[in-house]
Amino acid sequence: MRRIVALSELDHARHVIELGPGTGGTTCALLKALASDARLMAVDLDPAFSEIIRQFNDDRLISHTGSAEDITSAVQTHHMDGVDAVISGIPFSTIPETTGLAIVSAIHSILNPGGVFLAYQFRSDVVKRTDPVFGAPARVESELLNIPPMHVYQWRKSN
Ligand SMILES: C[S@@+](CC[C@H](N)C(=O)[O-])C[C@H]1O[C@@H](n2cnc3c(N)ncnc32)[C@H](O)[C@@H]1O
């Protein structure tokens, strides 16, 4: 978790999006690292997970139910324009290629220049989806103590 937070570069982030928060383990870690005036929008496809996130008692947090494919409109709805970082736990290896590409394009379009996209994944399929849009990852780190090992990929939108 520390690796995910460090590579998300949240020190000066104001608008942050989390894709696929699930039960909120990552969400908690991100909130701990975020400034008091920052905002975090957590987007999950599953309304049951969104409801769990909604119970977190933090004014900086917005829980949104929907697909990562539609984050452009979610960003507008919640006045989150100008996103500094997107952190994703959604499993790119199990979603259709066209959906994966649409998600990556949407992430690129909402990020500020210099903004960070971070994906933590068990498999490397995400790299095939991001390559046409972001190019090669800026950093790749692996959490080998995790079983199976977890890979953390970081991309930066060029200025
Ligand atoms: C592996 S879990 C994430 C684990 C979580 N971050 C944690 O710390 O426990 C993946 C999550 O992605 C969500 N998900 C899958 N596809 C999605 C999509 N297209 N858009 C938004 N969320 C999605 C799932 O509902 C699930 O909650």
The ligand as a Gaussian input file, in Angstrom:
#p B3LYP/6-31G(d) Opt

LIG

0 1
 C       -9.554000      -5.836000      -7.080000
 S      -10.918000      -4.831000      -6.612000
 C      -10.085000      -3.441000      -5.939000
 C       -9.551000      -3.675000      -4.544000
 C       -9.572000      -2.466000      -3.636000
 N       -8.962000      -1.302000      -4.202000
 C       -8.986000      -2.756000      -2.258000
 O       -8.092000      -2.026000      -1.807000
 O       -9.470000      -3.681000      -1.629000
 C      -11.511000      -4.252000      -8.176000
 C      -12.711000      -3.308000      -8.112000
 O      -12.903000      -2.750000      -9.419000
 C      -14.298000      -2.595000      -9.649000
 N      -14.473000      -2.482000     -11.109000
 C      -14.285000      -3.443000     -12.047000
 N      -14.500000      -2.940000     -13.289000
 C      -14.817000      -1.636000     -13.128000
 C      -15.131000      -0.571000     -14.028000
 N      -15.176000      -0.769000     -15.352000
 N      -15.396000       0.651000     -13.519000
 C      -15.360000       0.865000     -12.167000
 N      -15.061000      -0.100000     -11.268000
 C      -14.799000      -1.328000     -11.744000
 C      -14.907000      -3.818000      -9.006000
 O      -16.282000      -3.636000      -8.709000
 C      -14.040000      -3.963000      -7.728000
 O      -14.600000      -3.234000      -6.657000

